Amino acid sequence: IHQKMAKILLTLFALALMLGQTNGVVQCEKDVIPLVKPCSGFALSKDAKPSQNCCVGLQSLAKIAAASESDRKTLCICISHLERSGSVNIVNYAKAVKLPDLCHFITFMPIEPNPDCYN
């Protein structure tokens, strides 16, 4: 249990450092992809529940999105581009829409194919 807790704390610390270095400018490959990648197992129907790293990453992105409308749009565009580009395999949206409840965050974008990131 101590190793698991240490790993979670280390992950949180690393995320805080990484997000603190963005200076308000969100970059898709550097800031977003590492935080959403741990969610792929759940969103692609491989895992029964989202991992702790997935939830921590989505909570971090939700905080960024809540603080800045331009960052919220950038996050949405980045994630929707990942889905369309084939970087992410077929997303199971029936499972993906459960992420805000399962990971305890307020969604910052529509969880659907081709979301409107500008409204």
N, C-alpha and C positions, 0 to 999 in steps of 0.2 A: 504494500500500500504506500509506503514511503517513497519508493521509486516512482510510482505512478503520479503521486502528488508533486514530486520534484519535477517530473517531466512536464506536467501541466503548468507549473509555475514558471519553468524555463521557457515554455512556449509563449506564455502570456508576456513575459519580459521581452522576448525577442520580437513579438508583434508590436509591443509598445515602442521599442526602439525603432523598428522599421517604419511604423506609421508616424512617429515623431520626426523622422527625417524627410518626410514628403513635402514639408513646408506649404501645405495647402494645395499642392499640385499632384493629383492622382494620376499615376501612370499605369496603364493596363498590365503590361508584362511584369513590371517590377512590384507593383502594389496589390493588384487585384488577383491575378492568376494564382499566386502562392496561397492566397486566403480561400479561394473557392475550390481549388484542386482537391483538398481533402473531402469535399462533399460529393465528388463524382461517384464514389461507390454507392452511396444512397440514392442519388438522383438518377443513376443509370440502372437502378433496381437490383444491384448486386448485394447491398447490405440492408439488413432489416431496420437499422436505425442510423442516424447520422453520428459520426465520430465526434469526440470532444473537440478535436482540432477544427472540424467543420464548423461546429457551433461557435467556437471562439472567433474564427475568421469572419463568419457572417455577422456576428455581433459587432466586431470592429468596423466592418464595412457599413453597417447600419448607423453607427455613430458618426462616421465620416459623412454619410449621406444626409443625416439629420442636421449637420452643422453647415452644409453648403449646397445650395441648389446646383451650382455648376459641377461640383464633385458628384452629386447625385446623378446628374445626366451622364457624366463621364463613366461612372460605375455601370449604369444601365446599358449604355452603348457598348462598353467593353464586354459585359457578360452576354448580351444578345449577339455580339459579333462572334464570340467564342462558340456559341451554339450553332450559328449559321455557317461558320467556316469549317466545321468538321473537327475542330480542336477538341470538342466535347462530342462524344457519341450521342446516340438518341436519348434525349432526356425524357424520363417518365414524369410528366407534369402532374399527374395525380399524386405522386409521392412528393415532388418538389414543392407543391403548394403547402405541404405540411411543415416545411422547414421553419417558418416563423414561429409556429406554436411549439414545435419540438425543441427548437434552439433558443426560444425566448427572446425574440427581437421583433421590431416593427419593420415590416418589409419596406424597402425603398424603391421597388419597381414592380410592375406587374409580372407575376410568375406565369408566363404563357409564351407560346411561340410568337416571335416577332412583336415584342412589346413596343408600345409607343413611349419612347424615352424623352419626349419633348413636352409632355403635359404633366 
